[in-house]
Amino acid sequence: MKRACVETTHADAETIAAALRPDNTPSMSTRVDGDVVRTRIERETAGGLQSTVDDYVVNLTVAATVARTTREHRHNHE
């Protein structure tokens, strides 16, 4: 079994994790520890692991961008 753990830090870690969870496969688990989003991924092959990590990073980038844009928009309109 091949494994990866992706850890990222966010001001709104709970929001990011909630946005990522629907796309998690059974081989993935996401949790929050303070401002850290930690996702563990297990796959049988290195190629499968790479593909899943690549997909996860794309989803993470989108979630972080949307959360940041929303936060900035809210801040600018308060």
Backbone atoms as SQL, in Angstrom:
CREATE TABLE atoms (id INTEGER PRIMARY KEY, chain TEXT, resi INTEGER, resn TEXT, atom TEXT, x REAL, y REAL, z REAL);
INSERT INTO atoms VALUES
  (1, 'A', 1, 'MET', 'N', 0.843, -1.178, 0.000),
  (2, 'A', 1, 'MET', 'CA', 0.000, 0.000, 0.000),
  (3, 'A', 1, 'MET', 'C', 0.887, 1.240, 0.000),
  (4, 'A', 2, 'LYS', 'N', 0.575, 2.205, -0.834),
  (5, 'A', 2, 'LYS', 'CA', 1.295, 3.482, -0.909),
  (6, 'A', 2, 'LYS', 'C', 0.469, 4.526, -0.160),
  (7, 'A', 3, 'ARG', 'N', 1.159, 5.416, 0.580),
  (8, 'A', 3, 'ARG', 'CA', 0.464, 6.398, 1.403),
  (9, 'A', 3, 'ARG', 'C', 1.044, 7.787, 1.221),
  (10, 'A', 4, 'ALA', 'N', 0.169, 8.785, 1.379),
  (11, 'A', 4, 'ALA', 'CA', 0.599, 10.190, 1.386),
  (12, 'A', 4, 'ALA', 'C', -0.227, 10.922, 2.419),
  (13, 'A', 5, 'CYS', 'N', 0.362, 11.931, 3.011),
  (14, 'A', 5, 'CYS', 'CA', -0.363, 12.809, 3.914),
  (15, 'A', 5, 'CYS', 'C', -0.097, 14.231, 3.441),
  (16, 'A', 6, 'VAL', 'N', -1.168, 14.952, 3.131),
  (17, 'A', 6, 'VAL', 'CA', -1.062, 16.335, 2.678),
  (18, 'A', 6, 'VAL', 'C', -1.554, 17.219, 3.814),
  (19, 'A', 7, 'GLU', 'N', -0.700, 18.132, 4.267),
  (20, 'A', 7, 'GLU', 'CA', -1.063, 19.049, 5.342),
  (21, 'A', 7, 'GLU', 'C', -0.932, 20.476, 4.830),
  (22, 'A', 8, 'THR', 'N', -1.996, 21.250, 5.009),
  (23, 'A', 8, 'THR', 'CA', -1.989, 22.647, 4.607),
  (24, 'A', 8, 'THR', 'C', -2.588, 23.482, 5.726),
  (25, 'A', 9, 'THR', 'N', -2.183, 24.730, 5.805),
  (26, 'A', 9, 'THR', 'CA', -2.640, 25.633, 6.849),
  (27, 'A', 9, 'THR', 'C', -3.547, 26.689, 6.235),
  (28, 'A', 10, 'HIS', 'N', -4.687, 26.934, 6.906),
  (29, 'A', 10, 'HIS', 'CA', -5.678, 27.887, 6.395),
  (30, 'A', 10, 'HIS', 'C', -6.308, 28.639, 7.556),
  (31, 'A', 11, 'ALA', 'N', -6.654, 29.903, 7.316),
  (32, 'A', 11, 'ALA', 'CA', -7.367, 30.691, 8.312),
  (33, 'A', 11, 'ALA', 'C', -8.748, 30.106, 8.572),
  (34, 'A', 12, 'ASP', 'N', -9.309, 29.451, 7.570),
  (35, 'A', 12, 'ASP', 'CA', -10.654, 28.885, 7.657),
  (36, 'A', 12, 'ASP', 'C', -10.603, 27.384, 7.347),
  (37, 'A', 13, 'ALA', 'N', -9.801, 26.675, 8.130),
  (38, 'A', 13, 'ALA', 'CA', -9.526, 25.262, 7.880),
  (39, 'A', 13, 'ALA', 'C', -10.791, 24.404, 7.874),
  (40, 'A', 14, 'GLU', 'N', -11.735, 24.673, 8.775),
  (41, 'A', 14, 'GLU', 'CA', -12.979, 23.883, 8.821),
  (42, 'A', 14, 'GLU', 'C', -13.746, 24.010, 7.504),
  (43, 'A', 15, 'THR', 'N', -13.810, 25.225, 6.960),
  (44, 'A', 15, 'THR', 'CA', -14.507, 25.458, 5.690),
  (45, 'A', 15, 'THR', 'C', -13.824, 24.711, 4.554),
  (46, 'A', 16, 'ILE', 'N', -12.510, 24.760, 4.517),
  (47, 'A', 16, 'ILE', 'CA', -11.747, 24.080, 3.461),
  (48, 'A', 16, 'ILE', 'C', -11.990, 22.577, 3.550),
  (49, 'A', 17, 'ALA', 'N', -11.883, 22.024, 4.750),
  (50, 'A', 17, 'ALA', 'CA', -12.087, 20.581, 4.924),
  (51, 'A', 17, 'ALA', 'C', -13.498, 20.174, 4.518),
  (52, 'A', 18, 'ALA', 'N', -14.481, 20.972, 4.895),
  (53, 'A', 18, 'ALA', 'CA', -15.873, 20.661, 4.535),
  (54, 'A', 18, 'ALA', 'C', -16.062, 20.676, 3.028),
  (55, 'A', 19, 'ALA', 'N', -15.381, 21.571, 2.346),
  (56, 'A', 19, 'ALA', 'CA', -15.480, 21.641, 0.888),
  (57, 'A', 19, 'ALA', 'C', -14.808, 20.442, 0.222),
  (58, 'A', 20, 'LEU', 'N', -13.777, 19.888, 0.846),
  (59, 'A', 20, 'LEU', 'CA', -13.034, 18.776, 0.259),
  (60, 'A', 20, 'LEU', 'C', -13.689, 17.412, 0.504),
  (61, 'A', 21, 'ARG', 'N', -14.338, 17.253, 1.639),
  (62, 'A', 21, 'ARG', 'CA', -14.852, 15.936, 2.029),
  (63, 'A', 21, 'ARG', 'C', -15.759, 15.266, 0.999),
  (64, 'A', 22, 'PRO', 'N', -16.662, 15.978, 0.319),
  (65, 'A', 22, 'PRO', 'CA', -17.531, 15.288, -0.654),
  (66, 'A', 22, 'PRO', 'C', -16.765, 14.607, -1.792),
  (67, 'A', 23, 'ASP', 'N', -15.558, 15.106, -2.087),
  (68, 'A', 23, 'ASP', 'CA', -14.763, 14.509, -3.168),
  (69, 'A', 23, 'ASP', 'C', -13.831, 13.408, -2.689),
  (70, 'A', 24, 'ASN', 'N', -13.762, 13.191, -1.384),
  (71, 'A', 24, 'ASN', 'CA', -12.897, 12.124, -0.867),
  (72, 'A', 24, 'ASN', 'C', -13.407, 10.763, -1.322),
  (73, 'A', 25, 'THR', 'N', -12.489, 9.923, -1.685),
  (74, 'A', 25, 'THR', 'CA', -12.815, 8.539, -2.025),
  (75, 'A', 25, 'THR', 'C', -12.675, 7.714, -0.745),
  (76, 'A', 26, 'PRO', 'N', -13.087, 6.447, -0.769),
  (77, 'A', 26, 'PRO', 'CA', -12.911, 5.607, 0.419),
  (78, 'A', 26, 'PRO', 'C', -11.449, 5.470, 0.866),
  (79, 'A', 27, 'SER', 'N', -10.510, 5.759, -0.028),
  (80, 'A', 27, 'SER', 'CA', -9.091, 5.645, 0.331),
  (81, 'A', 27, 'SER', 'C', -8.541, 6.932, 0.935),
  (82, 'A', 28, 'MET', 'N', -9.416, 7.908, 1.217),
  (83, 'A', 28, 'MET', 'CA', -8.981, 9.203, 1.735),
  (84, 'A', 28, 'MET', 'C', -9.710, 9.542, 3.032),
  (85, 'A', 29, 'SER', 'N', -9.036, 10.295, 3.894),
  (86, 'A', 29, 'SER', 'CA', -9.690, 10.835, 5.082),
  (87, 'A', 29, 'SER', 'C', -9.122, 12.225, 5.344),
  (88, 'A', 30, 'THR', 'N', -10.014, 13.141, 5.675),
  (89, 'A', 30, 'THR', 'CA', -9.617, 14.529, 5.934),
  (90, 'A', 30, 'THR', 'C', -10.051, 14.911, 7.336),
  (91, 'A', 31, 'ARG', 'N', -9.156, 15.582, 8.053),
  (92, 'A', 31, 'ARG', 'CA', -9.499, 16.080, 9.377),
  (93, 'A', 31, 'ARG', 'C', -8.846, 17.438, 9.589),
  (94, 'A', 32, 'VAL', 'N', -9.328, 18.136, 10.596),
  (95, 'A', 32, 'VAL', 'CA', -8.819, 19.465, 10.917),
  (96, 'A', 32, 'VAL', 'C', -8.221, 19.437, 12.306),
  (97, 'A', 33, 'ASP', 'N', -7.066, 20.052, 12.435),
  (98, 'A', 33, 'ASP', 'CA', -6.407, 20.201, 13.731),
  (99, 'A', 33, 'ASP', 'C', -5.999, 21.672, 13.837),
  (100, 'A', 34, 'GLY', 'N', -6.850, 22.479, 14.473),
  (101, 'A', 34, 'GLY', 'CA', -6.591, 23.919, 14.548),
  (102, 'A', 34, 'GLY', 'C', -6.744, 24.553, 13.184),
  (103, 'A', 35, 'ASP', 'N', -5.656, 25.107, 12.668),
  (104, 'A', 35, 'ASP', 'CA', -5.709, 25.727, 11.346),
  (105, 'A', 35, 'ASP', 'C', -5.108, 24.827, 10.254),
  (106, 'A', 36, 'VAL', 'N', -4.895, 23.556, 10.589),
  (107, 'A', 36, 'VAL', 'CA', -4.298, 22.607, 9.643),
  (108, 'A', 36, 'VAL', 'C', -5.358, 21.637, 9.116),
  (109, 'A', 37, 'VAL', 'N', -5.397, 21.513, 7.795),
  (110, 'A', 37, 'VAL', 'CA', -6.212, 20.480, 7.143),
  (111, 'A', 37, 'VAL', 'C', -5.252, 19.351, 6.795),
  (112, 'A', 38, 'ARG', 'N', -5.560, 18.169, 7.272),
  (113, 'A', 38, 'ARG', 'CA', -4.679, 17.009, 7.082),
  (114, 'A', 38, 'ARG', 'C', -5.466, 15.921, 6.356),
  (115, 'A', 39, 'THR', 'N', -4.995, 15.548, 5.182),
  (116, 'A', 39, 'THR', 'CA', -5.662, 14.497, 4.405),
  (117, 'A', 39, 'THR', 'C', -4.694, 13.355, 4.171),
  (118, 'A', 40, 'ARG', 'N', -5.128, 12.156, 4.547),
  (119, 'A', 40, 'ARG', 'CA', -4.342, 10.945, 4.329),
  (120, 'A', 40, 'ARG', 'C', -4.948, 10.200, 3.149),
  (121, 'A', 41, 'ILE', 'N', -4.069, 9.742, 2.289),
  (122, 'A', 41, 'ILE', 'CA', -4.492, 9.035, 1.083),
  (123, 'A', 41, 'ILE', 'C', -3.719, 7.726, 1.012),
  (124, 'A', 42, 'GLU', 'N', -4.423, 6.639, 0.748),
  (125, 'A', 42, 'GLU', 'CA', -3.800, 5.329, 0.567),
  (126, 'A', 42, 'GLU', 'C', -4.276, 4.746, -0.749),
  (127, 'A', 43, 'ARG', 'N', -3.343, 4.268, -1.536),
  (128, 'A', 43, 'ARG', 'CA', -3.679, 3.600, -2.794),
  (129, 'A', 43, 'ARG', 'C', -2.735, 2.413, -2.964),
  (130, 'A', 44, 'GLU', 'N', -3.146, 1.472, -3.757),
  (131, 'A', 44, 'GLU', 'CA', -2.336, 0.264, -3.936),
  (132, 'A', 44, 'GLU', 'C', -1.105, 0.500, -4.795),
  (133, 'A', 45, 'THR', 'N', -1.174, 1.452, -5.727),
  (134, 'A', 45, 'THR', 'CA', -0.038, 1.681, -6.627),
  (135, 'A', 45, 'THR', 'C', 0.453, 3.116, -6.517),
  (136, 'A', 46, 'ALA', 'N', 1.704, 3.323, -6.867),
  (137, 'A', 46, 'ALA', 'CA', 2.276, 4.667, -6.868),
  (138, 'A', 46, 'ALA', 'C', 1.557, 5.551, -7.886),
  (139, 'A', 47, 'GLY', 'N', 1.208, 4.999, -9.028),
  (140, 'A', 47, 'GLY', 'CA', 0.495, 5.758, -10.040),
  (141, 'A', 47, 'GLY', 'C', -0.884, 6.191, -9.565),
  (142, 'A', 48, 'GLY', 'N', -1.581, 5.283, -8.892),
  (143, 'A', 48, 'GLY', 'CA', -2.885, 5.610, -8.335),
  (144, 'A', 48, 'GLY', 'C', -2.783, 6.672, -7.264),
  (145, 'A', 49, 'LEU', 'N', -1.750, 6.568, -6.439),
  (146, 'A', 49, 'LEU', 'CA', -1.526, 7.560, -5.389),
  (147, 'A', 49, 'LEU', 'C', -1.241, 8.923, -6.013),
  (148, 'A', 50, 'GLN', 'N', -0.390, 8.953, -7.005),
  (149, 'A', 50, 'GLN', 'CA', -0.053, 10.218, -7.666),
  (150, 'A', 50, 'GLN', 'C', -1.298, 10.860, -8.276),
  (151, 'A', 51, 'SER', 'N', -2.110, 10.068, -8.931),
  (152, 'A', 51, 'SER', 'CA', -3.324, 10.576, -9.560),
  (153, 'A', 51, 'SER', 'C', -4.286, 11.150, -8.515),
  (154, 'A', 52, 'THR', 'N', -4.466, 10.436, -7.421),
  (155, 'A', 52, 'THR', 'CA', -5.370, 10.894, -6.367),
  (156, 'A', 52, 'THR', 'C', -4.844, 12.159, -5.700),
  (157, 'A', 53, 'VAL', 'N', -3.548, 12.215, -5.436),
  (158, 'A', 53, 'VAL', 'CA', -2.956, 13.413, -4.839),
  (159, 'A', 53, 'VAL', 'C', -3.104, 14.595, -5.793),
  (160, 'A', 54, 'ASP', 'N', -2.856, 14.386, -7.079),
  (161, 'A', 54, 'ASP', 'CA', -3.019, 15.455, -8.065),
  (162, 'A', 54, 'ASP', 'C', -4.443, 15.994, -8.049),
  (163, 'A', 55, 'ASP', 'N', -5.426, 15.110, -8.069),
  (164, 'A', 55, 'ASP', 'CA', -6.833, 15.529, -8.026),
  (165, 'A', 55, 'ASP', 'C', -7.138, 16.286, -6.742),
  (166, 'A', 56, 'TYR', 'N', -6.624, 15.788, -5.631),
  (167, 'A', 56, 'TYR', 'CA', -6.856, 16.427, -4.341),
  (168, 'A', 56, 'TYR', 'C', -6.288, 17.843, -4.336),
  (169, 'A', 57, 'VAL', 'N', -5.081, 18.016, -4.843),
  (170, 'A', 57, 'VAL', 'CA', -4.446, 19.336, -4.843),
  (171, 'A', 57, 'VAL', 'C', -5.250, 20.318, -5.697),
  (172, 'A', 58, 'VAL', 'N', -5.783, 19.870, -6.818),
  (173, 'A', 58, 'VAL', 'CA', -6.637, 20.740, -7.636),
  (174, 'A', 58, 'VAL', 'C', -7.871, 21.143, -6.835),
  (175, 'A', 59, 'ASN', 'N', -8.539, 20.183, -6.197),
  (176, 'A', 59, 'ASN', 'CA', -9.722, 20.483, -5.391),
  (177, 'A', 59, 'ASN', 'C', -9.377, 21.419, -4.229),
  (178, 'A', 60, 'LEU', 'N', -8.249, 21.197, -3.594),
  (179, 'A', 60, 'LEU', 'CA', -7.793, 22.036, -2.492),
  (180, 'A', 60, 'LEU', 'C', -7.564, 23.466, -2.968),
  (181, 'A', 61, 'THR', 'N', -6.940, 23.617, -4.112),
  (182, 'A', 61, 'THR', 'CA', -6.673, 24.944, -4.662),
  (183, 'A', 61, 'THR', 'C', -7.973, 25.692, -4.928),
  (184, 'A', 62, 'VAL', 'N', -8.944, 25.006, -5.498),
  (185, 'A', 62, 'VAL', 'CA', -10.244, 25.637, -5.769),
  (186, 'A', 62, 'VAL', 'C', -10.923, 26.025, -4.455),
  (187, 'A', 63, 'ALA', 'N', -10.954, 25.123, -3.487),
  (188, 'A', 63, 'ALA', 'CA', -11.601, 25.411, -2.203),
  (189, 'A', 63, 'ALA', 'C', -10.938, 26.598, -1.507),
  (190, 'A', 64, 'ALA', 'N', -9.621, 26.635, -1.503),
  (191, 'A', 64, 'ALA', 'CA', -8.903, 27.728, -0.845),
  (192, 'A', 64, 'ALA', 'C', -9.150, 29.052, -1.564),
  (193, 'A', 65, 'THR', 'N', -9.199, 29.019, -2.882),
  (194, 'A', 65, 'THR', 'CA', -9.455, 30.236, -3.654),
  (195, 'A', 65, 'THR', 'C', -10.860, 30.771, -3.392),
  (196, 'A', 66, 'VAL', 'N', -11.843, 29.884, -3.397),
  (197, 'A', 66, 'VAL', 'CA', -13.226, 30.306, -3.131),
  (198, 'A', 66, 'VAL', 'C', -13.353, 30.854, -1.709),
  (199, 'A', 67, 'ALA', 'N', -12.759, 30.184, -0.740),
  (200, 'A', 67, 'ALA', 'CA', -12.837, 30.647, 0.648),
  (201, 'A', 67, 'ALA', 'C', -12.168, 32.013, 0.800),
  (202, 'A', 68, 'ARG', 'N', -11.008, 32.188, 0.187),
  (203, 'A', 68, 'ARG', 'CA', -10.295, 33.466, 0.270),
  (204, 'A', 68, 'ARG', 'C', -11.093, 34.583, -0.408),
  (205, 'A', 69, 'THR', 'N', -11.636, 34.292, -1.589),
  (206, 'A', 69, 'THR', 'CA', -12.432, 35.288, -2.310),
  (207, 'A', 69, 'THR', 'C', -13.659, 35.682, -1.506),
  (208, 'A', 70, 'THR', 'N', -14.320, 34.713, -0.906),
  (209, 'A', 70, 'THR', 'CA', -15.497, 34.977, -0.087),
  (210, 'A', 70, 'THR', 'C', -15.131, 35.826, 1.123),
  (211, 'A', 71, 'ARG', 'N', -14.041, 35.474, 1.777),
  (212, 'A', 71, 'ARG', 'CA', -13.581, 36.219, 2.957),
  (213, 'A', 71, 'ARG', 'C', -13.253, 37.668, 2.579),
  (214, 'A', 72, 'GLU', 'N', -12.547, 37.863, 1.450),
  (215, 'A', 72, 'GLU', 'CA', -12.183, 39.211, 1.008),
  (216, 'A', 72, 'GLU', 'C', -13.424, 40.006, 0.602),
  (217, 'A', 73, 'HIS', 'N', -14.359, 39.357, -0.064),
  (218, 'A', 73, 'HIS', 'CA', -15.586, 40.020, -0.497),
  (219, 'A', 73, 'HIS', 'C', -16.381, 40.483, 0.722),
  (220, 'A', 74, 'ARG', 'N', -16.513, 39.595, 1.712),
  (221, 'A', 74, 'ARG', 'CA', -17.225, 39.927, 2.938),
  (222, 'A', 74, 'ARG', 'C', -16.558, 41.101, 3.650),
  (223, 'A', 75, 'HIS', 'N', -15.225, 41.056, 3.723),
  (224, 'A', 75, 'HIS', 'CA', -14.456, 42.107, 4.402),
  (225, 'A', 75, 'HIS', 'C', -14.641, 43.446, 3.694),
  (226, 'A', 76, 'ASN', 'N', -14.655, 43.455, 2.367),
  (227, 'A', 76, 'ASN', 'CA', -14.769, 44.684, 1.588),
  (228, 'A', 76, 'ASN', 'C', -16.176, 45.265, 1.639),
  (229, 'A', 77, 'HIS', 'N', -17.163, 44.474, 2.039),
  (230, 'A', 77, 'HIS', 'CA', -18.542, 44.949, 2.039),
  (231, 'A', 77, 'HIS', 'C', -19.126, 45.100, 3.434),
  (232, 'A', 78, 'GLU', 'N', -18.291, 45.036, 4.435),
  (233, 'A', 78, 'GLU', 'CA', -18.786, 45.216, 5.811),
  (234, 'A', 78, 'GLU', 'C', -18.753, 46.674, 6.185);
